[in-house]
């Protein structure tokens, strides 16, 4: 079985020169890469531009670098015999593919390219052949490549210009499936290609919307396909690989999420994770000859009142690994598919990443997991003994992780009776009230969880600041009713959760409500700007990372393949009544209210939140005479994947927060003039 991810939204080569890589669609030539006045490249970093950002003190740079040297070992795949583990990790500037052949063994690097690789799979019958995806400059126009480990060469398999995602390879190794926008640049179809001649791909779907490949039947004759409309609206189909005939397995009436689906070894049933029949995502078994069901099938996880996030089926079909998200922490259960009994398994207390059985074994399960004090590493679970063996130990810059802070899980009330869960990191050494940095997640249907963030740990351990990480209404992980509370025009109501967060800070005797900063990326960047705009007296500093400054302009300018997906979440800006609300809650339209110091960070190749969103807010705030720090990475997209860029931007963020929030005595990162 192929490795499973915790969410269907998880999306994420040549061992030669960058010129050989497939290029994404390029922006029209312009005299300047930015419309912001005074922006210029940093010394020694021509791809990182800055405006209004002071020089980083050497003492700050020296200490932060240790935190920035933390690595992770992200599980990509496992060979059929379980003796080779494919991981993505970073030893230079970007994540590259490595192989580990024994517990705590050496990591043998397979790819050496300037762009990160975070999606890859072995050929089921030949671990010397690896299929992977990679983009250029963060533009997310991913291409599919085939690496031959015998000679170290990689071959481009796709068109070099369309966006591709989600790799799936049949159990017998004959078929490769992936999705792509090659037909019209807007709709995402499923492509199928023989692995012996993968450039001869054909479309299995030619329909409007977004379609992703899933699990193949054991004989490779059928393929599960997901039709994705939104986080709360997906359908499952099965397609005949030979004829292309497609049959819908989920009901045509109603809607629900789809968080995992695998076929049984005989191909007669499918295990499906969905919230269609419940407030939480639960596990069901669908017998294909009984589809469509006239009523809800029995839930196999009814006893667990939390979301099932992912599943993996053993080679013999007798054991199903079931991962759940329980108040942000991962739990693993083993389901006996014959008896239906669930057995919990002890794991490190943290957040699971990918996990799966080797294709040819049923006695071991490989999984990746991160805790609040350790990065993602790979473990092997022996199903007979229920004991885990660690396969990788990623470095954390030589730091003593025992000094890191464990978060406290807290809850507080907002308007309309909504309860907001949050993780609070308190510095151990405190003298009086400490400043607070609030971090909002992206999505919007994301979730903040207790995995290792060296950014958070640096704030708490080195700068003596508290960090509060809330899951406001609209977050995933707490049921579909909670997730839907900010959909469309209801987003205006969700802004009350910012006020509730501030009230909670004021209620804690350890926290200084007069020194509060806010940080967030993507939709979290919108929440940063909304915080500074609609609660201007209560925030001192705001850091917006690839964030939305205007909902209508964001929806108009995001990539075409994403626009309808985002309208399902934010509302359709073409509807006058919807647009009125969007305009009212867009920070760009109320910049005169912003009093907090502002730092905006952006990737020039961002296909999700375009560069224009960052620059229009920078220029609008500066037009009022206020100072704004701005950094633009020319070789990045929706976030920062290259170490030199990320390092400098992170250091500048710490400098900014210390300048405007201050730090308790004895924990200063460097003098600020």
LOLO-609618 format. One record per residue (C-alpha): x, y, z. Coordinates in steps of 0.05 Angstrom, whole numbers, padded with zeros to 5 digits, always signed. Example, Ala and Ser with C-alpha at 12.3 -4.5 7.8 and 13.67 -1.06 7.14 Angstrom:
REM residues 2
+00246-00090+00156/+00273-00021+00143/
END
This chain:
REM residues 673
+00000+00000+00000/+00024+00070-00013/+00038+00117+00045/-00021+00157+00071/-00020+00230+00091/-00059+00260+00147/-00101+00304+00102/-00123+00304+00029/-00098+00374+00023/-00026+00354+00035/+00007+00374-00030/+00079+00372-00026/+00305+00339-00206/+00345+00337-00246/+00411+00322-00213/+00440+00376-00258/+00434+00449-00273/+00374+00494-00256/+00366+00511-00330/+00345+00439-00342/+00286+00444-00294/+00216+00454-00321/+00196+00526-00316/+00129+00552-00290/+00089+00605-00325/+00130+00669-00320/+00107+00740-00304/+00110+00792-00359/+00177+00827-00363/+00179+00890-00320/+00230+00943-00303/+00227+00925-00230/+00206+00861-00194/+00169+00905-00143/+00125+00966-00142/+00148+00985-00072/+00195+01045-00071/+00263+01037-00041/+00267+00962-00046/+00335+00933-00062/+00372+00866-00058/+00407+00849+00006/+00484+00844+00003/+00503+00775-00020/+00430+00754-00030/+00408+00781-00098/+00342+00743-00096/+00321+00772-00029/+00297+00844-00032/+00283+00889+00027/+00254+00958+00042/+00256+00991+00110/+00290+00930+00143/+00351+00948+00185/+00415+00907+00186/+00413+00845+00230/+00460+00850+00290/+00516+00798+00289/+00499+00773+00359/+00428+00758+00339/+00450+00723+00276/+00499+00679+00314/+00448+00654+00365/+00389+00645+00317/+00430+00603+00268/+00430+00544+00316/+00354+00543+00316/+00354+00549+00240/+00397+00487+00234/+00341+00441+00257/+00325+00387+00205/+00269+00337+00196/+00263+00269+00163/+00198+00268+00124/+00175+00199+00106/+00162+00192+00031/+00158+00117+00018/+00183+00048+00039/+00208-00008-00006/+00166-00071-00014/+00210-00110+00034/+00213-00054+00085/+00289-00050+00081/+00295+00018+00047/+00261+00081+00072/+00256+00141+00026/+00257+00208+00063/+00262+00281+00046/+00310+00320+00089/+00357+00380+00084/+00433+00380+00090/+00446+00441+00047/+00395+00494+00027/+00334+00453+00008/+00299+00387+00023/+00326+00331-00021/+00313+00256-00026/+00353+00207+00016/+00350+00132+00030/+00359+00100+00099/+00372+00025+00101/+00371+00009+00176/+00350+00039+00242/+00392+00101+00256/+00431+00087+00192/+00465+00137+00147/+00422+00179+00101/+00446+00169+00030/+00429+00229-00012/+00397+00215-00080/+00383+00284-00109/+00425+00347-00109/+00383+00405-00136/+00370+00477-00117/+00295+00466-00111/+00263+00426-00054/+00231+00357-00064/+00175+00337-00018/+00135+00286-00057/+00166+00219-00080/+00152+00145-00087/+00192+00082-00102/+00172+00040-00162/+00138-00018-00126/+00181-00071-00160/+00245-00032-00167/+00270+00014-00111/+00325+00038-00157/+00270+00076-00194/+00240+00136-00158/+00183+00180-00183/+00180+00250-00153/+00152+00320-00162/+00187+00387-00161/+00173+00459-00180/+00216+00520-00192/+00219+00582-00150/+00160+00563-00106/+00111+00573-00164/+00077+00506-00150/+00076+00486-00223/+00101+00418-00202/+00128+00369-00254/+00135+00294-00250/+00205+00264-00256/+00234+00194-00257/+00301+00183-00222/+00345+00124-00241/+00388+00112-00180/+00436+00069-00221/+00463+00129-00259/+00436+00187-00217/+00398+00218-00275/+00328+00246-00273/+00280+00251-00332/+00222+00299-00340/+00158+00261-00353/+00106+00317-00357/+00097+00378-00402/+00142+00425-00363/+00090+00480-00356/+00025+00455-00326/+00013+00444-00252/+00015+00371-00228/+00003+00339-00160/-00012+00274-00122/+00029+00214-00145/-00002+00144-00142/+00029+00079-00168/-00007+00014-00176/+00010-00046-00132/+00035-00086-00191/+00079-00028-00214/+00047-00022-00283/+00012+00045-00275/+00029+00115-00253/-00027+00164-00238/-00024+00238-00222/-00067+00300-00231/-00053+00360-00276/-00080+00423-00308/-00053+00410-00378/-00121+00409-00412/-00141+00482-00401/-00099+00509-00343/-00160+00514-00298/-00189+00445-00286/-00147+00390-00254/-00154+00322-00289/-00127+00254-00270/-00074+00226-00317/-00054+00153-00324/+00012+00128-00355/+00047+00061-00360/+00109+00062-00316/+00149+00030-00373/+00132+00089-00417/+00109+00144-00370/+00110+00199-00422/+00051+00165-00457/-00001+00192-00408/-00075+00196-00422/-00130+00231-00384/-00177+00189-00343/-00221+00249-00328/-00240+00308-00371/-00288+00344-00325/-00296+00412-00294/-00265+00421-00225/-00209+00386-00187/-00198+00311-00189/-00143+00271-00153/-00120+00199-00161/-00123+00153-00101/-00114+00078-00088/-00108+00026-00144/-00139-00042-00139/-00088-00098-00129/-00092-00120-00202/-00086-00048-00227/-00153-00051-00264/-00188+00002-00223/-00170+00068-00190/-00204+00108-00136/-00211+00182-00154/-00231+00240-00110/-00272+00298-00137/-00253+00356-00093/-00296+00419-00089/-00278+00444-00019/-00254+00418+00048/-00325+00399+00065/-00348+00376-00004/-00314+00317-00039/-00339+00254-00073/-00306+00187-00085/-00308+00152-00152/-00279+00088-00180/-00253+00086-00252/-00240+00028-00298/-00168+00038-00320/-00179+00005-00388/-00246+00036-00409/-00247+00100-00368/-00317+00083-00343/-00329+00121-00278/-00378+00105-00222/-00392+00149-00161/-00387+00113-00094/-00410+00168-00047/-00483+00191-00050/-00501+00244-00101/-00543+00279-00048/-00511+00320+00007/-00438+00333+00017/-00380+00315+00063/-00305+00313+00068/-00262+00256+00042/-00200+00244+00084/-00178+00176+00060/-00199+00116+00019/-00167+00048+00004/-00192-00014-00032/-00192-00082+00001/-00146-00135-00030/-00204-00168-00066/-00227-00102-00094/-00299-00113-00071/-00300-00060-00016/-00268+00006+00002/-00251+00035+00070/-00270+00108+00069/-00259+00166+00118/-00312+00220+00114/-00354+00267+00157/-00414+00259+00111/-00454+00221+00164/-00427+00254+00227/-00399+00318+00255/-00331+00284+00256/-00294+00245+00202/-00306+00171+00216/-00285+00106+00183/-00334+00066+00141/-00331+00004+00098/-00368+00010+00031/-00386-00054-00006/-00382-00033-00078/-00438-00078-00102/-00485-00043-00053/-00468+00028-00074/-00504+00075-00071/-00525+00064+00001/-00596+00087+00018/-00575+00100+00090/-00510+00112+00127/-00465+00051+00131/-00442+00031+00202/-00384+00070+00229/-00322+00030+00249/-00296+00086+00294/-00361+00110+00327/-00329+00103+00396/-00277+00157+00379/-00307+00227+00381/-00251+00259+00343/-00231+00263+00269/-00201+00203+00235/-00146+00235+00193/-00116+00177+00153/-00115+00102+00143/-00067+00050+00115/-00083-00023+00099/-00034-00080+00110/-00013-00123+00051/-00056-00181+00074/-00116-00136+00087/-00123-00160+00159/-00100-00096+00194/-00120-00024+00182/-00078+00030+00215/-00123+00088+00236/-00096+00156+00255/-00139+00204+00294/-00132+00277+00315/-00152+00283+00388/-00149+00355+00411/-00090+00368+00364/-00050+00306+00386/-00045+00244+00342/-00069+00176+00365/-00058+00111+00328/-00105+00052+00329/-00100-00016+00296/-00166-00043+00269/-00174-00118+00262/-00214-00118+00197/-00245-00186+00211/-00267-00174+00283/-00276-00098+00278/-00238-00087+00343/-00196-00025+00354/-00130-00028+00393/-00094+00036+00413/-00019+00040+00404/+00029+00080+00447/+00065+00134+00407/+00108+00194+00426/+00059+00249+00444/+00057+00292+00382/+00032+00298+00311/+00038+00242+00260/+00057+00256+00189/+00057+00204+00133/+00050+00131+00151/+00041+00064+00116/+00056-00010+00110/+00110-00034+00062/+00074-00061+00000/+00097-00132+00013/+00090-00136+00089/+00037-00136+00142/+00078-00141+00205/+00108-00071+00208/+00083+00000+00199/+00128+00060+00184/+00107+00128+00208/+00134+00198+00217/+00120+00239+00279/+00139+00306+00310/+00132+00328+00382/+00137+00397+00412/+00210+00382+00427/+00231+00341+00367/+00225+00349+00291/+00192+00298+00246/+00229+00232+00248/+00214+00162+00222/+00196+00102+00266/+00179+00029+00253/+00122-00002+00292/+00125-00077+00302/+00052-00099+00301/+00067-00162+00342/+00101-00128+00400/+00069-00059+00391/+00138-00030+00401/+00168+00026+00359/+00240+00029+00334/+00269+00096+00314/+00298+00098+00244/+00322+00171+00241/+00344+00223+00291/+00345+00292+00261/+00391+00346+00287/+00365+00407+00324/+00426+00452+00316/+00462+00421+00374/+00412+00452+00422/+00390+00420+00487/+00317+00405+00472/+00303+00392+00545/+00303+00468+00552/+00246+00473+00501/+00176+00490+00525/+00117+00442+00526/+00052+00477+00509/-00008+00482+00554/-00075+00465+00521/-00124+00520+00540/-00194+00541+00520/-00232+00607+00524/-00300+00633+00505/-00316+00677+00446/-00381+00707+00422/-00441+00664+00405/-00419+00612+00456/-00360+00590+00413/-00302+00559+00451/-00232+00571+00423/-00178+00518+00436/-00106+00543+00437/-00036+00522+00455/+00001+00568+00503/+00078+00566+00507/+00102+00601+00570/+00176+00617+00580/+00205+00580+00639/+00245+00639+00665/+00197+00697+00679/+00207+00762+00716/+00140+00796+00718/+00092+00798+00660/+00120+00775+00593/+00103+00799+00522/+00060+00754+00479/+00062+00734+00406/-00003+00706+00378/+00005+00660+00318/-00053+00646+00271/-00052+00586+00225/-00069+00587+00151/-00121+00550+00112/-00169+00578+00134/-00188+00506+00147/-00120+00491+00179/-00104+00473+00250/-00048+00493+00297/-00019+00431+00330/+00036+00415+00380/+00094+00396+00334/+00163+00425+00339/+00169+00498+00317/+00239+00525+00329/+00209+00593+00313/+00163+00586+00373/+00217+00557+00417/+00265+00614+00402/+00212+00665+00422/+00199+00628+00488/+00269+00603+00506/+00314+00658+00480/+00270+00720+00478/+00228+00705+00540/+00162+00715+00504/+00098+00676+00511/+00068+00647+00448/-00007+00635+00441/-00029+00592+00382/-00105+00592+00376/-00152+00550+00333/-00207+00601+00319/-00274+00581+00290/-00264+00553+00220/-00206+00510+00241/-00204+00436+00224/-00200+00382+00277/-00261+00400+00319/-00318+00376+00276/-00349+00400+00211/-00397+00448+00246/-00338+00485+00278/-00301+00485+00212/-00360+00516+00175/-00369+00573+00224/-00328+00622+00182/-00352+00602+00112/-00371+00658+00065/-00401+00719+00098/-00395+00685+00167/-00322+00704+00165/-00341+00771+00194/-00365+00735+00257/-00299+00698+00264/-00263+00764+00276/-00294+00763+00346/-00246+00706+00362/-00188+00755+00356/-00220+00797+00410/-00232+00735+00453/-00159+00717+00445/-00138+00786+00470/-00187+00781+00528/-00156+00714+00547/-00087+00744+00546/-00111+00799+00593/-00139+00747+00640/-00072+00712+00651/-00029+00743+00705/+00035+00721+00671/+00020+00756+00606/+00029+00830+00589/-00033+00851+00550/+00001+00918+00534/+00055+00883+00493/+00021+00836+00444/+00045+00819+00374/+00013+00777+00320/+00044+00732+00267/+00014+00689+00212/+00021+00663+00141/-00028+00657+00083/-00098+00662+00114/-00061+00671+00179/-00031+00733+00145/-00101+00758+00134/-00116+00747+00208/-00053+00787+00224/-00076+00846+00183/-00147+00839+00210/-00120+00840+00281/-00081+00903+00269/-00139+00936+00232/-00200+00918+00275/-00165+00916+00343/-00115+00974+00332/-00106+00994+00405/-00088+00924+00428/-00031+00902+00382/+00039+00931+00381/+00070+00891+00324/+00043+00851+00265/+00081+00804+00218/+00042+00786+00155/+00072+00728+00115/+00043+00718+00045/-00023+00743+00072/-00088+00768+00041/-00100+00843+00047/-00165+00846+00006/-00211+00786-00002/-00241+00810-00069/-00173+00825-00101/-00145+00760-00075/-00201+00720-00107/-00194+00758-00172/-00119+00749-00177/-00105+00679-00148/-00088+00626-00200/-00147+00603-00242/-00142+00531-00218/-00153+00554-00146/-00206+00608-00155/-00270+00566-00150/-00241+00525-00093/-00228+00589-00053/-00296+00619-00070/-00327+00558-00036/-00291+00580+00028/-00292+00656+00025/-00355+00668-00015/-00363+00691-00087/-00338+00762-00096/-00382+00769-00158/-00444+00768-00114/-00456+00841-00093/-00482+00823-00024/-00423+00777-00010/-00374+00828-00036/-00402+00881+00012/-00381+00838+00070/-00314+00820+00039/-00299+00894+00028/-00320+00911+00099/-00272+00860+00130/-00214+00871+00083/-00157+00906+00119/-00137+00945+00056/-00200+00985+00061/-00187+01008+00133/-00112+01020+00134/-00123+01086+00170/-00140+01046+00232/-00074+01008+00236/-00029+01031+00292/+00015+00969+00302/+00084+00966+00271/+00079+00924+00207/+00127+00875+00174/+00104+00844+00108/+00139+00783+00076/+00124+00756+00007/+00147+00707-00047/+00146+00735-00117/+00123+00670-00149/+00065+00658-00101/+00007+00626-00142/-00041+00627-00083/-00035+00696-00052/-00003+00739-00106/+00051+00791-00094/+00001+00846-00106/-00034+00830-00040/+00030+00846-00002/+00049+00907-00040/-00018+00942-00039/-00020+00939+00037/+00052+00962+00044/+00040+01022-00002/-00027+01039+00031/+00002+01040+00101/+00063+01079+00080/+00019+01130+00046/-00006+01148+00116/+00065+01162+00136/+00074+01099+00177/+00137+01057+00171/+00131+00986+00144/+00185+00933+00137/+00179+00894+00072/+00218+00833+00045/+00207+00800-00022/+00240+00734-00044/+00245+00730-00119/+00257+00655-00120/+00201+00635-00072/+00126+00625-00074/+00075+00613-00019/+00126+00613+00037/+00201+00604+00040/+00233+00537+00022/+00305+00558+00011/+00348+00562+00073/+00386+00627+00059/+00320+00664+00048/+00285+00632+00107/+00344+00645+00153/+00348+00719+00138/+00273+00730+00140/+00268+00694+00207/+00324+00734+00237/+00291+00799+00213/+00226+00776+00245/+00258+00766+00313/+00292+00834+00307/+00225+00866+00291/+00188+00833+00348/+00241+00850+00399/+00242+00922+00376/+00168+00932+00384/+00151+00884+00442/+00216+00885+00481/+00242+00826+00521/+00250+00812+00595/+00317+00830+00625/+00373+00782+00610/+00342+00752+00547/+00356+00806+00496/+00378+00781+00427/+00416+00843+00411/+00414+00918+00422/+00361+00955+00382/+00374+01027+00365/
END
